[in-house]
């Protein structure tokens, strides 16, 4: 029984590590592809060329399918809208966290006890993270516009 639990534990850990690795690859892969449709096409074509040089036919097939999907479905206007929606979402998140921090700070100030400082610090950290995500989203939109105008 113990060995079954141990095995299940190890399998769970391996599954988690694999999931995080795939997610990390997808994220870095997405950034590598660029922000405009043309940049995505160019990045995929570069990968196709590299896969052909490496004689990796399975990867070539998958990348060619990905290129076909981008050619068929990718529109710069849709990407622009996606980046703008992300900014709106992150702005709302910052606004919500700012309001929550103000409310809790006022609430805790009534207690006149410094015991709540750790909670306020945690809220400030969440607000700082939300502000960073908003700045990143704005930078992504700005980079998108730069790539679009450099065509």
Secondary structure, DSSP 4 states (H G I P E B T S, - for coil): -HHHHHHHHHHHHHHHHHHHHHHHHHHHHHHHT-SSHHHHHHHHHHHHHHHHHTT-HHHHHHHHHHHHHHHHH--HHHHHHHHHHHHHHHHHHHHHHHHHHHHHHHHHHHHT-GGGHHHHHHHHHHHHHHHHHHHHHHHHHHHHHHHHHT-
